[in-house]
Amino acid sequence: MALRKYRTDAAVAASEAETAQAGSPAYWVCLALLLATVALAARIASLW
């Protein structure tokens, strides 16, 4: 019975995380940081 409750709690938490991920500001900040890192790497590579 405890295992069923644990699975249910985990499923609810995963569902909430999935719905919050696409619209959360943290998602866009991480995406912007990733793009900035790629742009910086390309700029450094072009200098060599």
C-alpha positions in Angstrom: 0.0 0.0 0.0 2.9 2.4 0.8 4.4 1.6 -2.6 1.2 2.5 -4.3 1.1 5.8 -2.5 4.7 6.5 -3.3 4.1 5.8 -7.0 1.0 8.1 -7.0 2.9 10.9 -5.3 5.8 10.5 -7.8 3.4 10.6 -10.7 1.7 13.7 -9.4 5.1 15.4 -8.8 6.2 14.5 -12.3 3.0 15.8 -13.9 3.3 19.1 -12.0 7.0 19.4 -13.0 6.1 18.8 -16.6 3.3 21.3 -16.8 5.4 24.0 -14.9 8.5 23.4 -17.0 7.4 24.9 -20.4 6.1 28.2 -18.9 8.4 28.8 -16.0 10.9 31.6 -16.0 13.6 29.2 -15.0 13.2 27.3 -18.3 13.7 30.4 -20.3 16.7 31.6 -18.3 18.3 28.2 -18.7 17.6 28.3 -22.4 19.0 31.8 -22.7 22.2 30.7 -20.8 22.6 27.7 -23.1 22.3 29.9 -26.2 24.7 32.5 -24.8 27.2 29.7 -24.1 27.0 28.4 -27.6 27.4 31.9 -29.0 30.4 32.5 -26.9 32.0 29.2 -27.9 31.4 30.1 -31.5 32.9 33.5 -31.1 36.0 32.1 -29.3 36.4 29.4 -32.0 36.2 32.0 -34.7 39.1 34.0 -33.1 41.4 30.9 -33.5 
